[in-house]
Amino acid sequence: MAVIPQIPLPYLDSDNPNKQKAFDEWKDFMSSYLTINKIAKAEMWNYKLLSSGPKGRDLLLASGISEEVKKDPENVWAVFKNHLIEKLNKWV
């Protein structure tokens, strides 16, 4: 029986000046990690929280996202994407 090595949890590089790239890489790596480890959808937000560090924790808390809404993985991705990636101000 082959031993499968434990895959380290990816992390969000929130200090990367290229926020779009940091988010895209983190999402790609986390998606693979969650799939390989067969994490239930309702529990995925816990792993995203762990891999995002203190800044990610603060972001999730500040977003006010409810426990029920966290169970949908797309909702958690949206919180991070909407807050990490700068939006151009069309009025400036």
C-alpha positions in Angstrom: 0.0 0.0 0.0 1.5 3.3 -1.1 1.8 6.0 1.5 0.4 9.4 0.4 2.5 12.2 1.7 0.6 14.9 3.6 0.1 18.0 1.4 0.8 21.2 3.2 -2.0 23.7 3.5 -1.6 26.5 0.9 -1.5 30.1 2.3 -2.8 33.4 1.0 0.1 35.9 0.4 -1.9 38.9 1.5 1.3 41.1 1.4 1.8 40.5 -2.4 1.4 43.8 -4.1 -0.3 42.0 -7.0 -3.5 41.1 -5.1 -5.2 39.6 -8.2 -2.3 37.2 -8.7 -2.2 36.4 -5.0 -5.9 35.6 -4.9 -5.9 33.5 -8.1 -2.9 31.4 -7.0 -4.4 30.9 -3.5 -7.8 29.9 -4.9 -6.2 27.5 -7.4 -4.0 25.8 -4.8 -6.8 25.7 -2.2 -9.2 24.2 -4.7 -6.8 21.4 -5.4 -6.1 21.0 -1.7 -9.7 20.7 -0.8 -10.4 18.3 -3.6 -7.5 16.0 -2.9 -8.3 15.9 0.8 -12.1 15.4 0.1 -13.2 18.2 2.3 -17.0 18.5 2.6 -18.3 21.8 1.1 -19.9 22.9 4.4 -16.4 22.6 6.0 -14.3 24.3 3.3 -14.5 27.7 4.9 -12.6 26.5 7.9 -9.6 25.6 5.7 -9.8 28.8 3.8 -9.8 30.7 7.1 -6.7 28.7 8.3 -4.8 29.3 5.1 -5.6 33.0 5.0 -4.0 33.8 8.4 -4.8 36.7 10.7 -5.6 39.1 7.9 -8.1 36.7 6.4 -9.7 36.0 9.8 -10.1 39.8 10.3 -11.6 40.0 6.8 -14.1 37.3 7.4 -15.1 38.7 10.8 -15.5 42.2 9.3 -17.6 40.9 6.4 -20.4 39.8 8.8 -20.8 36.5 6.8 -23.1 34.1 8.7 -22.4 30.5 9.6 -25.0 29.4 7.2 -23.7 31.5 4.3 -20.1 30.2 5.0 -21.3 26.7 4.1 -21.4 27.6 0.4 -17.7 27.7 -0.8 -18.5 30.3 -3.4 -19.7 32.8 -0.8 -16.4 32.6 1.0 -14.4 33.0 -2.2 -16.5 36.1 -3.0 -15.8 37.7 0.4 -12.0 37.4 -0.2 -12.1 38.4 -3.9 -14.3 41.5 -3.2 -12.1 42.7 -0.4 -8.7 41.8 -1.6 -8.8 43.0 -5.2 -8.9 46.7 -5.8 -11.7 48.1 -7.8 -11.1 51.1 -9.9 -13.1 54.1 -8.8 -15.0 55.2 -11.9 -15.6 58.6 -10.4 -12.0 59.6 -10.1 
